[in-house]
């Protein structure tokens, strides 16, 4: 194995950047592999085009006859670009994407008359074998029927030689088996709720679209070096390895010059993204060595989620061509920053207004404050559910570490907006005097744009921060499918806006208040009741944990603990009222996520035990034998004085033995705890056992292995070291 490590090091250090030249401007190639409005106008009949546009904008259904025409046009477009296959591209509850490719090619019964065939039936619905996808008890394994159904709101695209058709994935009985279906329902719910509230301020608003701009952090390491690490290959992270002497402490990697090999990778990645209509804009070095970030222009949420899922596939495929391995894990390396996927969220009207950006008039600013404060209220009331939406085995390593938001959900709004809320808190109950109305509109609401002009910086320790014209949900993990957190966020805000409108309407109808008075009165009560969720300080500090506890905020540090909020009565009622998920769908996701957590910890435990016993211990014994031979030689030469001369070697032999014993003993104990956990009768108990009984052994075993890495001869150590993984690019 040591030979494999040094072969990999030779290969990695001799790499040359893979040349890539862009042949056209980004604006010229953007979305050229997407069946977008331009392509539809060219390849669809007028009736088919109108039907698709109506489905996208109004949610109307497309009948099968029209679907045939759409399929015909889509097929001709794809064939004109050299496509040979098509697939329904969907997002099952594995957290990744799935696809089954079928050729356009068909023949007649006798094998003659070959044709390229693709009709409305193939476009609208397919029936993949769903037996092996997670279902959380929705159906029996032998009932393999799961249906993919075309989502016209997300355009088809060409990836390689395949036409990919974004679809939802549902069971025979209609329950969602994917991440897209609940998201679409949540987006519909917030559209309806937010539009009703927006009409208080602008009667012309007919539709509101939640927007999302994600920021994808990731690590790049040489593929040859990655291949020497069984832990990276099997789990996506290093389960052992001593920290590098030089890490991120000099802050010299952050926003630094991008390494040439990496830059060539980024250039080709951006080119592929342009073809697929993914509007990537920003690239830079992140804080940790070997860590980078990619961010797009914001988009409609459903499309943004699809684009992020697609991006992760594209990143891996392009990385292969550049001899890199992409690590999306939230904490692939100990001692340096992990990776997140910051979700920048806002709401946009069909009249072109960002509801989370102050406008030029007091009325538009009151509209901003309404949606701003209602969002804070939603996070306050559902902070546990929001925390549950970003819970995973891998994100547990990151949340609460010194570079990521804590597991405590809080909202950062900045000092200036805090002052504005304090002013609004003092609004008179009931009817407002003319003087108070004027003062509020001119000196509080009217001056919002000036207040926010220089107040757009963010508290990087906050999991949910307002950044000038949007909220940034920073606690989302880098491996996550954005749909899960966005379904939750849009649902809780939709619910809050529904409740807000009811309260305002009651004040208008029963208290004889004018609209503005009713809105001010309702917002005043929200401000008073949500102070606990607002926090401007250092989220990493121990003091904040104590303060948050006093405020009654949750602090669920592990996934099994956090996920319980998903099956609370509060969560069931929320999703059922909005029509986002029924009781069965919510429970199934809880079961699936617990099972996924258990399996990931189980796999990591097995891999760690394997590496420790089959790589680390044999290497340590080999080096120990060398030391023993050295001591024997010294004894032969120096006889009585050898114990003094060989003192350090003898102590080293003892130290190595102690670490070997520590590794073996803790692995045995860990295996026993795994066996006990595996015999438990529920996924909930099993996940808790793996979390609290099995996982704690990881650090103990790692500590012994990492100590041996420092003691054993570098020339025989089999695993590529941190300093090599970080700095060989």
N, C-alpha and C positions, 0 to 999 in steps of 0.2 A: 504493500500500500504506500509506503514512503516513496517508492520508485514512481508510483502513479502520481503522487503529489508533485514530485519534482519534474516529471514529464509534463504535467499540466502547467506548471510554472514556466517551463521552457516555451511551451506552446503559447501561453498567454502573453509572455513578455516579447515574443517575436511577432505578434499580430500586427498587421498593417490595417489602417482604416479601410473599410469597404467603400469604394468610390460610389457616389450617387450624385447625379446631376439632374436638376429640375429642367424639364424641357419647355415649360410654359408657366405663365403667371398663375398664381393661385386663383385669381378672379376668373381666369379662363377655364380652368379645369374643375372648379368647385361644383360638386354634386353631379358631375357628368356621368356617374354610375348610379344615379338615383332616379327612380321613376317619379319625378316631381312634376310641378305644374307645367313646365316647359315641355317635358317629354309627353305628358298626357295630352296636351293640346295637339301635339304632332301625331300621336299614334292612336288616339281614341276618337270614336265618333262623337259628335256634339252631345247626343243624349247620354252616352256613357260618361263623358267628361262632366256634364252637369250633375249626374247621379253621384259620382265620386266626390265632387266638390260639396254637394249638399250633405253627404255622409260625414265629411270632414268638419264642415262648419256648423251643421245643424243636428248631426247625429241621426239623420234619417237612414232607413234601411235600403239596401240595393237588392232589387229582385233578381232572380236567377237568370232571366233572359238578358238583362243589362249586364249581369256578371259575366256572361259569355262574351259579350263584346269587350268588356274590360280585360278579361283574360286573353282574348285574341290580340288586343293592342299591346298588352304587357309582354306577351310571348314574342311578337314581332320586334318590339324594341330590344328585348333581351337577345334574340337571335342575331340581330344586326350588330351586336357587340361581342359575338362569338360565344355566347352562353350555351351550355349543353344540358344543364340540369336545373331543377327548381327545388326549393325546400320551404316548408313552413318553419320560420325561425321564431322560437319561443323561449320563455324564461321560466323553467320549472322551479320547484322549491329547493333545488340544489344550490341556488345562489349563482349559477352560471347560465349559459345559454345552451340550447339544444337544437338539433336539426337532423332531418332524415332526407337524403337527396334522392330524387327521382329524375330519370332522364325524360326529356321531351319526346324522345324517340318511342314510337310504337309501330307494331306491324298488324296485318290482318290475321285471321285465324290460321291460314295456311302458311304464314310466315312471309307472305309477299306484300307488296305495296307499303314499304316503310314510309312513315310520315312523322313530322314533328307535331305533337298534339298536346294541347293544354287548354282546358275549358273552364267554364265558370264553377263547375263542381269542384275541380282540383284547386281553384283559387280560393273559394269561400270556405271550404271545410275539408279536413283530412282526419284520419283516425290512426294516429301512431300507437304502437304498443306501449301502453303506459304502466305496465305492471311493475317496472323497476324504478319508477320515479317515486320520490317521497310523497305520501298521501295522508299521513297522520291518522289513519283509520277511517278515512272517508269511504273507502271501498276495499273489498277483499283483493288479495294479490291476484287471484285467478280471474278477477273481473278486470281485464286489461284495457277496457275501453276508456280512452281519454280523447277528447276532440280538440283539435286546433281550429280556430276560426279567425279569419282575416280581420285585421285591424286597419281599416283604411286611413285612420288618422296618422299613422306612421308609414311613410312611403316605402315601397319595395326598393331593394338595392341589389347591386351585383357585387359579389365578393368572390374573387377568383373567376371561376367559370360557372358560378351558380347564382341563379336568381333567388334572393332571399326575401320572403314575404313575412313581415312581422305579424304575429298572431297571438291571440289569447289561448289558454289551455285550460279546459274545463272537463269535469267528470261527466259520465252518462246522466247523472241526476242534476247536473247544472252547477255543482260547487266548483269554485276556482281552485285549480291545481297549480297556479302560477303566481308570479308577482305582479304581472301586468293588469290582470282583471280587477283586483281590489283597487289598484292605483287609478284606473280609468273611472271606477265608481266614485272614488274620493274626489277626483278632479271634477266630476259632474256635480257632486254635492256642494263643493265650495263655489263652483260657478253659479249655481242657483242661489246659494245663501249670500254670497258677496254681491251679486248683481242687485238683489233686493235692497241691501243696505246702501249700495252706491247710488241707487235711484233717489235717496234722500237728498243727494247733492247734484246729480246730473241725470235727468230723465232720459237722456239719449243713450245711456249705457244699456246694452242688451246682452253683453257677454263679458265674463271676466276669466282670464287665463292665468293660472299659476305658472310662474317661470322658474327655471332652475339653471344655475351656472355652477357646475361642479369643478373642483380642483383635484386632480389625480396625482398623488405622491407615489413614488415607487423607487426601488433600488435596482441598479444594473450591476451585475458581476459577470466576469468572463465565464462562458459556458464550460470551458475545460476545467476551471477551478471549481465551479458548481458541481461538476460530475464526481469530484473527489469527496464530496460531502453527502453521505447518505441521508443526513437529517434535512438538508436543503431540498434534495430530490423528493423525499417522501412527505415532508411537512411544510416546506416553504420557508422554514426558519432554521437557525442554528440552535440546537438543543444544548450544545456545549461549545467551549472555545473561550480562551482567556482574552480579556479586553486588550485592544492594541494600546501601546504606549502613547501613540498619537491617535486621537480620535477627532472630535469636533471642538475641542477646548479652545483652539485658536480662532474659531469662526472664519477660517480662511476658505472654506468650501462654499459657504452660503453666498449665492449670487456671484460666484467667482467665474473665471474663464471656463467655458465648457470644454472638457477633453475632446480631442479631435475625433476619436472613434465614436464617442457618444454623440457628438454633434452630427456626424454623418448618419447615425441611427435616427436621430431626431428629425433630420431633413427628410429621410425616406418615410418615416412615420407620418410626418405632416402631409407629405404628398399623398399617401394612401388615404389619410383622413379627408383631404380635400376632395378626392374622387368620390368618397362615400358621403359627402355633405356634412361631415363633422367639423364645425367651425372653430378648430383649435387656433389659439392666438398667442398664448404665452408659454415660454419654456425657460427654465432656469435651474441652476444648481440649488438643492435644498441644504439644510443645515448639516446633516450627517454626511460623512465621506461616502461617495457612491450613491447618494440619494438625489433625486431630481423631481421636478414637477411639471405637469402639463395642464393647461387650463383653456377652455373654450369661451367664446361669446355665449351669453345665456340664451336659452331657447324655451319653448313651451315644454312643460315638465315631462309629458309622456315621451316626446321625441328626445329630450335630453337624457332620460333614463335609458332609452334604447341605444342612443349614441355612446353612452358611457360603457354599457355592456359590450357593445360592438368594439369599442376602442380597446378594451382589455384583450380581446381576441387578436385584434390587429397588432397590438404592441408585442405580444408573444411571437407572432409569426414573423414580424419584421426583425425582432431580436435574434431569431434563429439565423437569419441571413447575415447578421453582423456579429455572429459568434458571442452573443450575450444571452444571459438568462435574466428575465424580469422577475423581481420579487415584489409581490403586492402585499405580502403579510404585514400586519400592523406593527410587528416588532421582530424583524428578522435577526437583529443583532443586539446583544446586551451592551449597555453602557453608552449607546448613542440614540438619537431620536428615532422614533418610529414613524409610520406613515398614516396619514388620514385622507379623507376624501371630503373636503369642506363643501357643504351644500349651501350655496347662496340662493335664497328663496325670496320671491316677491310676487305681487299680483298686478296684472296689467289689464286695462279695459280695452274694449274694441274701439274706443275713441282715442286710443293712443296715450293713455295716462298710466304712469306707474303709481299705484295707490300707496306705496311706501316711500314716496318722494314728495316733499312739500312743493306747493305750486306758487303761483304769483298772487293769488287772491286769498282772503280769509276763508272763503267757502271751500276752496280746494285744500287749504291747510287743515280745516276742520275735518275734511274727509280723510286726509292723511292721519291725523290724530286718532280718528275713529278706528281705522284699520290697525294702526300702530298699537294702540292700547288694547284692542281686542285680541291681538296676537299675544301680547304679554299675558293677558288674562287666560288665554287658552293654555299657554305653557305653564302658568301657575297652577291651573286646575288639573292638568294632566302630565305633570313633570315625571311621574313614575312611568307612565306609558311611553313618553318620549324617550326616556332612558332605556326602556325595554326594546325600543325599535332599533337601537344601535348595539344591542348586546350580542356578543359572540365570543367563542373561546379565544380567538386571536385578538379581538379588540380589548379583552380584559387585560392583556399585557400592556396596552398603551394608555387606557384611561387611568388618570391619576398618576401616571409617571411624570417626570419633570419636564416633558415637552408637550404634553397633551392636556386637554381639559380634564378636570376630575370627574368622578362618577356622579357627582352632585350636579344636577341640572340647575343652572341659574341664567339670568338674562343681564347682559351688559348693554347700557344705553348711553353712557357718557354723562359727564357732569351737567352739560348745558340742557340736555333733554330731561335730566332729573329735576332741574330747576323749573322747567316748563310744566312738568307733572305736578310739582309742588304748588305752582300758581293755580293750576286747574283744580287741585284738591280743595282749594279755598272757595270754590264756586258756591254761591248761595243755594240752599235747598229750595226747590220749587221755582217760582217765577223770578226772573232776573230783572234788576232795575235797568233802565236805559243806559245809565252811566256804566254799570258793570258790563253790559253787553258790548258797549263801545270799547271799554278798556280791554276786555278779553280779545275782541277781534283785532284791535289795532296793536296792542302792546304784547300780547301773548301769542295768539294764533297767527296774526299777520306777520310777525317778525321771524317765524320759523326758518325760512330759507337762509336768513342772515345768521341765525343761531347755529345752523348745521354746516355753514360754509367751511369752517375750519375745525369741524368736530367729527370727522369721518374716520379717525384712527380707531383701531379696535384693540380690545383687551385680549391678548392671545391666550390667556388662561381661562377665558370664558367659553363654555360649550355652546352658547347661543347668544351671539352678539349682533347688535344693530350697527351697520357700517355705512350709514349715510342715506342709502336708498333701498336697502334690503336687509334681511336678517341672514346671518351666516351661522349655520348649524355645523360647528366645527368638530363635534364629537363623532361624526360618522366615520366608520373605519374604512381603510383603503381597499379592503377586499369586498366590501359590502355592495349589494345591489341597491342603488339609490331608491328604488321603488318602495322598499320597506319603510324607510324613515319618511319618505315623502307621502306615502299613504297615511301614515299616522299624523304628520304635521298638518296636512291639508284637511284631514278629518276633524282634528280637534279645533282648528280655526273655523271650519264650516259650522260645527256645532255651536261654537261661541257666538258666531255672527247670527245664527238663528235665534239664540237666546237673547242677544242684544236687541234685535229688531222687535222681538216680543215685548221686552221691557220698555223700549222707547215708545212703541205704539200704545201700550197701556197708559203711560204717562200722558201722552197726547190725548187719548180718548177719555180717561177718567179724571185726570188732574187739570185738564184744560190748559196744558202747557203748549207753547209753540214748539215746532220741530227742534230748533236749535237749543232751546231751553231743556227739552227732554233729553237730547243727546248729551249736553253738558252735565246734566244731573246724573245720567247713567254712567258716563265716563268717570265722574268724580268718585262714585262708589267703587268702581273697578280699581281706580288708583289707590284708594284706601285699602282695598282688600288684597292687593297683589304686591305689597312692599317686600314681602318675604322672599320673592323670587328675584328681586333686583339686587345685583352685587357688582360693585365697581373695583374691588380690590384684587389681591393675589389669590387666584383659585388654587394655587399649589400649596398654600400655607396650611399648617396644622390648625392655626387659629380659625381659618374658614370652616374646617370640618366641625369644630366645636360650635361656631356661630350658626352654621347651617342646621345643626341638630337642634339648637335653641329655637330656630325659626320653624322647625317642623318639616324641613326638607328631607327627602330620602337620600340615602347614600349607599346604593346597592353596588358593591364592588365586584361581584361575580355574576356571571350570566345566569346560573340557576336561580339565584336570588332575584335578579332583575326581571327575569321573564315572567314571574308570577303576576306582575301587573297586567300581562296580556290576557289572563283568564279571570280577572276581577269582574265583579258585577258592573262596575263602572265602564270597563272596556267593552263588555258584551252589549250593554245598553247603548253606548256610543255608536258602535259599528252597525248595530241592528237598526237604530233610529235613522241613520243616514243611508242605509241600504248598501254599505260598503262590504260587510261580511256578516254572514249569519253565525249562529252559535257553533255550528259544526265546523265552519271554515276557520273560526278563531281558535277553537280547541285543537284542530288538526295542526295548525301552525305552531302552537305551543308544543305539542308532542314532537313534531319534526325538528324544531330548534333544540329541544332538550336532547333528542337522540343524536343530532349532529354534534352537539357539544360533547356528549359522552364519547362518541366514536373518535372525535379529533383528539381528545385527551388520551384515549385508549391507544390510538396509533402512535402518538408521541411517546407514550410510556414504553411501548414495545420497541420503537426505533432507538430511544435513548438506552434501553437495556442492551440492545443488540450492539450498538456502537461501543458502549462502555466495556462490554465483555469480549467482543470480538476484535476491537481495534485498540482501545486504550490499554486494557489490562495486559494483553500479549506484548504490546510495545514496551510497557513499563517493566514487565518481567525480563524482557530481552535486555533492556538497559541495566536492570538490576543485576543480571547475570554478568554483564561486562564489569560492573563495579565489584562484584564478588571475586571475579578472576583477578582484578586489580589488587584487591585486598590480600588474596592468597599470594600473589607475587611479592607484595610488600612484606608479607610475613616471612617468605622464604629469604628475602634479602636482609631484612632488618631484625628478624627474630623477635627478641624481647621488646624492642622499641617500636614494633610495628603498630601497636594499638594507639600510640601517640601520633605517629606519622599518618596512619590511616583513619584517624578519628572522624574527619569530615565525610569520607566515603562510607564508613560504618553508619554514621548518623543518617546519611542519605538513603542507605539501604533500608534502615528502619522506617524512615519517613515514607518511602515508596510502599513498603509493606503495609503501613497503617492506612494509606489511601486505597490500596487494593482491597484491603479488608473492608474499609468503609463503603466502597463501591459495591462489592458483592453482598454485604449484609443488607444494605439499603435496597438493592435490586430485589433480593429475596423478599424483603418486607413489602415492597411495592407490589410485587406479583401476588402476594397473599391478599393484599387489599383489593387488587383487581378482581381476584376470584370471588371475594366476598361481594363486591359491587355487582358483578355479573349475575349473581344469584338473587339479587333483589327483585321484587315483583312489580315494580313500576318504573317508568322512565324518569319520573321526578326524583324518586329515591336514588336511582342509579346515577343520575347526573350529579346530585348532591354528594354522593359518595366519591365519585371520581374527582369532584372539585375539592372536597375537604379532606379526603383520606388518601387518594392516589397522587394527585398533582403536587402536594407539598414535598414529595420525595424527589421531584425533578431538580429542585435547587440544591438539595443535599448531595445528590449524585453528581450533579454538574460541578459543584464546588470541589469535590475530590478529583474529578477528571481535569478541571482547569489547573489545579495545583500540580498535577502530574505533568501537564503540558509545559510548565515552567521548569520542572525538575529533569525531564527526560531530554536526551540529546536531540537537538533540532533535526539532525541528519536522518533520524529514523522515525520522527513523528509522522504518522500517516495522514493526518487531517490538515487540509489547507488552513492556515492561521488567519486571524482577523486582519492583521496588517497586510496580508497578501490579497485577501478578498476586497479590502477597502481601496487599496492604492494601485493595484495593477489594472490599468484601463487601456 
